[in-house]
Amino acid sequence: MDELRVHYPARFTWAQLKTFVNSGDLGLLKRDKKLQARYDQCNIGIKEQYGSVIDYLLSYRLQWGKPDTLSLLTSSMALDDQPVAATEKGGREHNPIPEYFKADIPFNSELICIIRNDWPYSVPPEIEHSLIWSRVPVFHPTLIPPAIEARIQQDGLCGFTGSTDSIESLPSLESCLPALAEWGITMDNLVRSPSGNEVEETMVKNTGKEVREFVKRRWKENQWETAWFVNPPRLQSIRGLAHVHVFARRKTAEEEAAWGP
């Protein structure tokens, strides 16, 4: 963490990150360019040793159903504080494998692995960038009505939990774009779908329900504020293995008290 702070200081504020997530173009979320270069170089070595990044993840990095013990980035959510689903208290239950990612998947299920992102996006030091890796798909035809399929394939999914302010109170996208100047991002080259009608917006929200409810279970809303997203295929650097990004901010004691139990 100290190395990240010293050599790769955050380019974006928490408010800017939330604006980018809410913008409709998840491509606005970036790593520091120097860290991205190191990530790309590291992947070359991984492919030489393991054959592919997916083989590396499956055979080494992802400890399915277990806490992440390999990350050099620690979480303020201590192992003893991590929430435990009711079905986990007596050990794993051998339930049928669901067709897609479900909100009630036990945290110690061998279908998922929750880790810190070893190569986090350019987030403030108080923001934890985690990944929920899943052996079952997040995008599934059962969840995506045909009317919004093209939109989901282009834009992905996103949402917020534990928010202490409204979406309307976020800074405007135009005011945040100067932070992306070195990437050449302007209002003219955004890749996003136009807003849909009320029915379509409800469909999009429902498509993300399983992920949203899982995030609320894992990062309790009285303790955490999160912005989560699932990149569309066009932005996925590791295709073929479903995963959800979660930016999580631990709330202050005052915020917890104001939220309530």
HELIX and SHEET records of a PDB file:
HELIX    1   1 ASP A    2  HIS A    7  1                                   6    
HELIX    2   2 TRP A   14  ASN A   22  1                                   9    
HELIX    3   3 LEU A   26  LEU A   28  5                                   3    
HELIX    4   4 LYS A   33  TYR A   50  1                                  18    
HELIX    5   5 VAL A   53  TYR A   56  1                                   4    
HELIX    6   6 LEU A   57  ARG A   61  3                                   5    
HELIX    7   7 LEU A   79  ASP A   81  5                                   3    
HELIX    8   8 ALA A   86  GLU A   88  5                                   3    
HELIX    9   9 PRO A  146  ASP A  155  1                                  10    
HELIX   10  10 ILE A  167  SER A  169  5                                   3    
HELIX   11  11 LEU A  173  CYS A  176  1                                   4    
HELIX   12  12 LEU A  177  TRP A  183  5                                   7    
HELIX   13  13 MET A  187  ASN A  189  5                                   3    
HELIX   14  14 GLU A  198  THR A  207  1                                  10    
HELIX   15  15 LYS A  209  ARG A  218  1                                  10    
HELIX   16  16 PRO A  233  LEU A  235  5                                   3    
HELIX   17  17 ALA A  253  TRP A  259  1                                   7    
SHEET    1   A 5 ILE A 112  ARG A 116  0                                        
SHEET    2   A 5 ILE A 127  SER A 134 -1                                        
SHEET    3   A 5 ALA A 242  ARG A 250 -1                                        
SHEET    4   A 5 TRP A 224  VAL A 230 -1                                        
SHEET    5   A 5 LEU A 157  THR A 161 -1                                        
END                                                                             
